[in-house]
Amino acid sequence: METLLWATDISESVIFMRAPEIVSIPPGSESQKVIDKDTKYLATSTKTSPIVGVRGEGAVVWDADGNTLLDFTSGIGVTNTGHCHPKVVKAVQDQAGKLVHFAGTDFYYSQQADLAEKLSGVTPGDHDKKVFFTNSGAESVEAAVKVSKWNKNKHQFIAFRGGFHGRTLGALAFTASKYVQKERFFPWMPGVIHVPYPNPYRPPVGVAVEDLTEHCIAHIESLFDTMLGDQGCAIVAEPVQGEGGYIVPPMDFYPALKKLAEDHDLIFIDDEVQAGFGRTGKMFATEHFNVVPDIITIAKGMGSGMPIGAAVFRADLDFGVEGAHSNTYGGNLVACASASATIDVIQEENLLGNCVERGVQLKEGFLELQEKYDLIGDVRGLGLMLATEFVKDRKTKEFAIKERNAICEEAYKMGLILLPCGRSAIRYIPALVVTDEQIKTALDIMEKAIQKVV
């Protein structure tokens, strides 16, 4: 098995590796044993490919049968610093040997306070902030909702079709990505109105792309006369829709949405659970739009694999009383150590710069493939938060769901792990340490997979 070498500077090749090596097409016999046990004992969830991971470094994963694979999923955008970055691993090991848990909502420790201070510095806006630590993205959204309700004492929210904000019954009220995510779970939290999200590739009939923002904002404005009145509490939005298809709105949309929130005295909640911590080439995607949110929800890439999230909000929105909100594991000591080290690695190793360069390389590669294969209807994204949408016909834009699924399968057989999103898109979210050669390899595999399917 090949040894991967971490470099000390992102300007070097961060990780040296050969192309993926498949010794047994997944799932091999050892992997199948794990899959069979998983199927027997674990609840049905969202499995997308039969890859059984046993070890990882950077953008590479080894499976149970000795296959070496390129991971372009990063654990659904979690391991932004790469699998097992040595600085993050050391921080976790050091903290685990001292104190693992001490209930930071009831007691005190410097690691939590230090991380909150660090988050206040890297999140958008120079205003005073407060932080509530969580264990996941859904829990971060729940916290943001409670902060908003507590402050406004109003209970009507605006969210977007295609948005994904989690699966707990509060967060699920805002999620409108796929029906299966909400099927049989009614009632969820009441009071959420869903409005169209501006999708430049699929605008409403009769609406020009350049008029998308105006059209969507006008739709929201009409709600105040017909449904909301003065009972609006907050707007919840993703700067780039994730699960819904990696939809990048027009650049004037987020500023217009923030202005609407200000005009109607609504709290603006920016959900950066998937887009945050460097994924788009900025620390947070809202920075692309020069918008400062009132509350920002974060998780996934925050801890490089350790379960941690947060809601970071204007200090004046704090509950101000004990007991209005709390939890047990939020801000766990080991998770805090991992998150703090993650921020340091992103900043010290210029992962934002590498994200921009590799993102341009990957996007240009897909645009070239789009010229060759009509199956690729759209190429979109920011930084290393990219997607290709597959269609049966470019004029009708009919979703090519089976073809998308087949491409994902062909890709992992050749050593490239991918995740679907939206109706018929594939998302590409490798670690921010991904190299030039790894991007080239991934593009080569993608072309071969597309060729097999078409």
PyMOL commands that set and color helices and strands:
alter all, ss='L'
color gray80, all
select helices_A, chain A and resi 29-41+74-77+86-96+110-122+137-152+171-173+179-181+209-228+253-263+285-289+300-302+315-317+333-348+351-372+401-413+436-453
alter helices_A, ss='H'
color red, helices_A
select strands_A, chain A and resi 53-57+60-63+68-71+129-134+156-160+192-195+232-237+267-271+295-298+309-314+376-382+385-390+416-417+419-421+425-428
alter strands_A, ss='S'
color yellow, strands_A
deselect
rebuild
show_as cartoon
